[in-house]
Amino acid sequence: MHESLTIGQLSARSGVAQSALRYYERLGLIHAERTGGNQRRYARTELRRVAFIRISQQVGISLDEIRAALDSLPSSRAPSPDDWAALSRTWRERLDERIKLLGKLRDDLDGCIGCGCLSLQRCTLYNPGDALAGEGPGARLVLPRRDGPRPPA
């Protein structure tokens, strides 16, 4: 078995397009060695990094934040479970907040769709007269306020 992967092999194994892998490399998220013919060769450990990048993106982590996290991992060896756990702890609170927000969105939508009539008297998302416009842009009844709890609807 080969010690390194070509870009095509990394793409096939990770499910990520070669163009995206080149982009990740340009951003410093993954690293490749070059052969004498200037072809990229990736260590198998890059598969784990690519998986981490894709999963992190799926939960809304920016590529800049992903790069900072990956930069905290050792470059001289494959990250250990302890390395990954330490990295995970840095995002735990943020991910917990995102999970809570997703649950609230799901529950609010379930209630709205589940009522069958879309009643404005019972709707948890209704904002008569755009009364919440002064609080800023976006879904003010769903998104948490930065300055404390939102007023009752």
C-alpha angles and dihedrals in degrees: 000000000000120000093219138038131227117231089257092053092047089049093049094046096044099037089231121128117251090239090057091049090053088049092050089050092049088053091050094245094122132019135218134190118224126232124220086267090053094251119148119249120187127202112238088245088071088073089069091048092050091049090050091050093050095046092046091051090050090059093047103262112150122238090244090057091045090052091051090050093048090047087061090061121088114268096197095064143015111283114261125224087260091055091052091046092053090050091048092054091060091062100033097099092045092049091048089053090049091049090051091049092048090050091051092049091049093048094046091049092045089053093046096045093036095056090069095210101061088228112200090205092062100029114121090202099050115118108185114208090000089276091167095057090101091062093065140262127320137035097332094178092054105032117074116248116244092218098051139290120344121249117261113271 
